[in-house]
Amino acid sequence: MKNNYSPDILNCLANLSSDEVFTSPELANRMLDLLPPELFRSTKTRFLDPCTKSGVFLREIAKRLLTGLEEQIPDLQQRIDHIMTKQVFGIACTDLTAEMSRRTLYCTKQANGEYSVSTAFRDTQGNLRYDRCYHTWNAQGRCEHCGASQGEYLRADARETYAYPFIHNSIKEIFQKEMQFDVIIGNPPYQMNVGVEKENYAIAIYHKFVQQAKILNPRYLCMIIPARWYAGGRGLDEFRDEMLHDKSIRVIHDFPESIDCFPGVEIQGGVCYFLWDRDNKGDCTIITHNKNISGEPMNRPLLEKDCQTLIRYNQSVIILRKIQKQNEPSFSQLVSPQTPFGLITSYKGTPKRVNVSDLKMYISGNEKEYKGGSAFCPIDKITKGKEMVGWHKVYISKAYGGGMAFPHMVIGTPFYGEPKTVCNQSYLVIGPLKDKIEAENMISYIKTKMFRFLVLQKKNAQDAMRGVYQFVPVQDFSHPWTDEMLYKKYNLDKDEIAFIESMIRPME
């Protein structure tokens, strides 16, 4: 018996990077399932993918319309022509993805080609458009639309401009007429290299696709994007504030580990896809997916009381509400800003003390001459934070990646900072503390799973600046702390304790 199985080619595409990730047919359909079914039974519903790469969204939309319109347009060819010319539209990211998407949707790279499924097109592009466009440079040498660096993108005429049409041109310029869309859906590029500070320095760009889509005012907007916007930072603070106050966001499917959504792709902070419903405002239903297991949905505000970020896990909201009832000060008040002493990461001082006044300085790195991760620094190099030099304090890494490991470590291991010591930008300072005993008691608290669980609620990327400690309450550091003591203090039940224990791994 012959095996007639024919794999879907769109399941076989390899991602070239974590910047532009291909969407699988399965994921595209899960996103389309968020839309009301009647949209696919109307001859007037108009769909747009503004950043098509493989054409998967457009193909799956066309398949649903092909079934939904069967009674209204019985003739198959007439139905196909109507769907392709009146209802399904796309804007590609590059020449290559335009051709790929047309092959997916029209079965040929030319919409009017001999083998096109539609007989109604008279030009090669059809309704899947891509025309090379260009950045608009301002006086500072940055693109007014996307923030690209002029120096980086004018190095060679042959280089792809990455001036994405959807955020650089108007709909009228792209389709040669004004158009209104009922549904905008897609998977936009996530970031772009701007060559600032270092050659591979990149900035987020996905939020610009979301913002531009909202300007077009569709009935529904559905996109899959990195989840780093939950906590903002790196140019996303305004976007985070806009999203968290937007009552039209009605559903979020959250993937803290991107591999649960895009197998083999690591995106720091995970990804999410959301449904924006223009005419139906209210709280948001949030569903978290971990290890292919979907948590219980919870309908809640995107912003909890006194929060400026999205609390990712539904179980976390319940735990956080219990803790906040005690109205304790935030631990973030004890944490220094980055570069606490004005010493950048690349400054390593000297391996040995040169002058008697030189200060011991903690650094990161594996240089052989710097034993134990420390060096020495002339006192006159300290340009800020001089009051912290004499403190008993705790040092902690300003960034901690930890890869995709689950359960999470969240932050690096803290250590005691004796008086007359400093650090470079690799660490933050926590203090002041009365003596070494109090510092060690604080370290016992930082190492608890509950402390790091609360940090995790704000930490969606590698950086762990003082803002990630906002939800952590200050404790009495006259004695050590254990998780059992904290669970009892905040009256957590066994399910809440089990959730924390499952999320965070021990810190030795």
N, C-alpha and C positions, 0 to 999 in steps of 0.2 A: 504494500500500500504506500503510495507516494505521500511525502510530507509537503503539503501545499502552504505551509506557514510562510508568510512574507512579512518581515519586520518593517515597522514604520521607520522610515529613514530619519525622521525628526527625533527619534529616540536614540539615534546613533551618533548625533553630532557631538564633537568634543569641544569643550569650552577653551577658547584661546587664552583667557585670563579670568581673574575674578572681577575685572572692571565691566566687561560686557558678557553676561552669562546667558546661554541659550535656555529657553523654557521648554520643558517636555510637554507633549500632548496631554499627559495626565494632569500636570499642574495647571495648564491652560484651562482645562475643563473644570477643575475645582474652582478656579476663579470665576469662570463663566456661570457656574452653578449659583453664585451669589446674586445673579441678576434675576428679575422676575421672568418666568417662562413666557409670559404673553409677549415679551419683546420679540421673541423668535417666531411669533405667529402673526406679526404685522408686516405688511408690505412697505410701511413707511419708516420703520425703525432704521436709523442710520448709525453705523459703527465706525470708529476710527482707532487704529493702532498707530500712535504717533512716533513709534520708535521700533518698527518691525525689523527683526534680524533674520528669522527663519520663515516667517509667515504663518507660524503655528496658530496664533490667535485668530487670524483672518480665515484660515482654513476651517478651524473648528466652529467658528461663527457661521460660515457658509454652510457647513454640514447641518447645523441646527435649523437654519433658515430653509434649507432644501426640504427638510421634513415638515417644518411648521407651516410652510406655505403651499403644501401639496394640494389641498382642497381649493385654495383661492386661485392658484395658477397650475392647473393640471398638466399642461404641456411641459415636459422636462426641460427642453432647450429654452423655452420662453422663461421658465422659472430661473434657470441658471443665469440667463442674460440679465434678468431683472435684478437678481441678487448682486451680481458682479458690477453692474453699472450704476445701481441706485442705492445700494445698502452697505456695501463693504468697501472701506477705504483704508489706505495705509501710507505712512511716510517712513521711508527707509533711513537707516543710519549712514550707510555708505553705498557706493556703486555695487559692491559685492553682495551686500545683504539685500539690496533691491532686486538683483537678479535671482538670488536664492529664494526670496519671498514670492516673486512672480512664478517661479517654477512650482512652488508649493501651492499657490492659490490658483493659477491659471494653467498649470501643468506645462508651461513653457516660459522661457525668460522674456519673450515678447508677447504682450497681451493680445496683439492682433496676429499672432503667428498661426501657421497652418494647423498646429496641434493644440491651440488654445481651447479650453472648454467653453469659452464664450465666443460667440460670433458677432458681438455687437461693438467691439472696440475698433477704432480706426487709427489709433496710434500705438506705439510700442509699450508705453508705460501703463496704459489703462488707468485704473484708480489707485495704483500703487506707485507713488511718486518718489523720485530722488533726482534733484538737480543740485550739483555741487554749489555750495554757497560759501561765504567767507566771513571771517570775524570782522567786527567793527572796532578798531582800536581807538582808545581814548588817549589823552595827553600823557597818562602814566604808562602807556604801552600795554594795557590790559583790555581784553574784549569787553564791551559794554554789556553783552548778553550772557556770557558764560564765565568770564574771568580768566580766560586763557592768556598766556604771556606771549607778546608779540615776538620777542627774541627767540622763544622756543619754537613757534609755529611758522616762522618765515625762513627757516634755515635752508629749506630746499623746496622748489616748486612742485616736485613730484610727490612730496609727502602728503599723505591724507590730512586734510585740514581739521577734521573732527569739529567742524562748525555744523552742528546738527540742525537741519532745516526747521524742525518744529520750534526750537527756541531762538532761532535767528531770523526767520521769515514769518510773514503772516499767512494765514490759511488762504487768503485770496491770491497771494503770490505763488503759493505752492500748487493750488488746484485751478488757478485762473478764474476763480469766482468765489463769492462769499458762500460759506456753508455753515450749517448748524448741525451738530451731532447729538444724538440721544445718549450714546455710550462711548466713552473713551477708555480704552483698556490696553495695557501693555507692560513691558519689562524694560525700563529705560537703562541707558548706560549709567553706571554707578559713580565713576570718578574719571578725571582726566588729568594727565600730567601737565603741569604748568611750569616746571623747571625753575621754581623759585626756591632759594635757600640751598637746595641740593638737586642734582640732576633728575632724580626720580620723584621729586616732590609732587604730590597729587592733591587735588581738591575735589570735594563732593560736587556732583552735577545732577544727580537724580532728582533732587528737590525742585530744580528749575523746570523739569518736565511736569511735575505735579502742579506747580504754581501756574504754569502756562495753560495746562488743561483746565484748571478751575476758572481761569479768565474766559475760556471759551464757553463756560456755563452749560455743560451737558446735563442731562438728567441724572446720569450715573457716571462715576469715575472709579475705576478699579486698576490698581497698579501694584506690582511687587517691587519692593525697594529694601535697601539695608535698614536695619532697625536702629542704627546709631542715632537717628533723630530723636529717639525717646529722651535722651539726656542732653542733646544739643552739642555745642562745642564745634570747633573747626569750621566756622562759617554757617552752622546750622541752628544757632540760637533763635533767630527770627522765625525760621521755618518751624522749629519745634513749638514755639509759642503760638504760631498761627494754627498749626494742626491740633494742638491740645485744647484750643478754644473753639474749634470748629465742630458744631453740633451736628453737622451733616455726615460726619464719619460714624457709621452705624455698626460696622463689623471690622474686626482686626483678627487675622490669623497670624499668630506669632511663632517664629522658629528660632529659639535662642541659639541653636546649633545649626548653621547653614547647611551642613551635610544632610540634615533631615529633610531639606527641601531641594537642594541641589547636590546630589551625591558627588563626593570628591572635590567639592569647592569649599574652601574655608574663607568665610567673610567675617571679620572680627565684629562681634556684637550680634551676629545672626541677621535674619531677614524677616520681613512680614509682607503680607498683602492685605489690602483694605478695600472696603466698599464705601464710597462717598455717595450719598443719596440727597440730591439737591432739595427735594420737596418733602423730606421726611426727617425732621430733626429730633434729637433726643440723646439718651445715653448710648454707650457703645457696648456691643457684645464682643468680648475678648475670649479667644480660644488659643491656648498654648499647646504646642506640639513638641514632645520630647521623645527621641528614640522611637519614632513612628507611633507614639501613643498620644492621643488627644485628651487634654484635660477637660474638666467640666466647664462649659461656657459660663460666663458671669457677665451680667448686664450692669455696667457701672459707669460713672463719669470718667473721662480720660484724665482729669485732674482731681486728685484727692485733696482734702483740706490741707492748706499750708505747704503744698508740693508745687514744684516748678517743672517736674519731669513726670513721665508716665511710669507708674509702678507696673512692672512687666507681668509678674505672676499673680493670678487671682488669689491664690492662697496667701501670698505676701501681703495683699491689701488687708486681709483679716488680721494677720499678725501685727502689721504696722499700726493698725488702729488701736490695738491693745496697748502697744508701747507708747503711742502718742497720748494716751489718756493720762499718763503720769507727768506730762509737761516738763520734761527734763531738758537741760541745755544740750545743744548739739555738739558732738565730738569734733565737728569740723572747726569749731572755734579754737581748738587747741593745735590745729595743723597749720604749718606755715604755707605761704605761697611757694610756687616753684622757684628754683634758684635762690634758696633761703639766704645765702651769704654772698650772692653776686658772682659766684664761681661757676662758669659754664661747664658742661660735661667734658669737653675736650681738655680742660685744664687739669693736669695731673700733679702739679707741684713738683716736689723733689722726693726721691726715694729715702733720703736721709735728712735729718735735721741739720740745717746749715748754720742758723743762728739760734741762740738760746731762747729767743722770743717766738720762734716758729711754732705754729699750731699743728697738732695732728689733724689730718684731713682724711675723711672716708670717701673713697671713690669706688667706682665699679670697673670691671675689666679683669683681664687675665695676664697682664704684663708681669713677667717673672720678677722684675726688680722691685715691684710693689707687693711686698708680702702682706698677706691678710687683708688685702683690699684697702690699704691705708697709705698715706704719703704725708708730706709736711708742706705747710703753706706759710709764707711770710705774713705777718699780721697786717701789714699795710695793703695786702691784696683783698682784704675784706671790705667790700663797698656797701654792704647792707646787712641788716640783721645782727649788728654788733652786740645788741643786748642779749642775744641767744648764746653767745660764745661761752659765757660763764654758767649756763643752766645745766642742771641734770635734765636729760632729755632722752627721747627715743627717736631713732632714725628708722625710716621705712622707704622703700623704693618708690620713686614717683611714677613708675610704670611697671606693669606686670602682665605679660601675655598669657603664658601657660598653655598656648595652643588650643586644641579643641577638647582637651581632657575634661571628662565629666565623671564624677562630681568635681566641682571647681575648687581651686586653691584661692582664687580671687586676687590676693595681694601677696607681695613678697614677705619674707620673714623679718620681723622687726628686731632691732637690737639696741642695747643700752648705749647712750652717748654721754660720756663723762664730761665734766666741765673742762673748758679750754680745748675743746675739739670743734671742728667744723666739717662740712661736707661740700662736695661740688653738686652740680645740678642733678646728679643721679638720684639724690635722696631728698626727702622732706623731713622737716623737724617737727616733733610733737612735744609740747611742753608749755610752760615750765613745770618742773616737778621738784618736790621737796628734797629728795635724796635718791640714792640708788635703789633702795627698797621700794619706794613708790614707783619708780620707773619699771622695776621688774613686775610689780603688781599690774601696771598698765599693760605690759607685754603679755601677761597671762590673759588679760581681757581681749587684746587684739588677736590672740591665737585661737580664741573660742570660735566655734562654728557659727554661733549666733551673731557675733560681731561681723564676721566676713559675709554672712548671709545678708545683713543689712547694707553692707557696702555694695554687694552685688546688685541691689535694686537700682543703683544709679550708675554702676560701672558697666557700660556697654562697649568699651573699647580698651585698648591696652593701657592708656594713660589712667593714672589713679591720683589725680590732683585732689586738693582738699575738699572740693565740692562733692566727691563721691561719699564722703563721710557724713553727709547731712542728716541721714536718718538714724545714725548711731547715737544713742544717748550717752552722756558723761556718767561715769560711776564714781563711787567712793574708792579711791585707790590706796586706802590705808590697809587693805588686805587683798590677797589674790582672788581671781574669779575663775569659775568653771561654768560650763554650759548648764549643768544641773542647777546651779545657783541662779542663773539668768532665767531659765525656763520657769523656775518656781516664782521668781520675783514678778515676772510678767504674766503669770497664770496661763501658760500655754497648755493646751490639751495634747493628748497623745498623737493625734493626727497632725497637728501643727509641728510638734517636735519631730515626728517622722519625716515630714516634708523638709525641714531644715537639714536633718541628718542625711537625707538622700541627696541634697543639693551640694553640700560642702564636704570636702574630704579633710581628714585630720592634718594639722600642721605640727610636725615634730619639733 
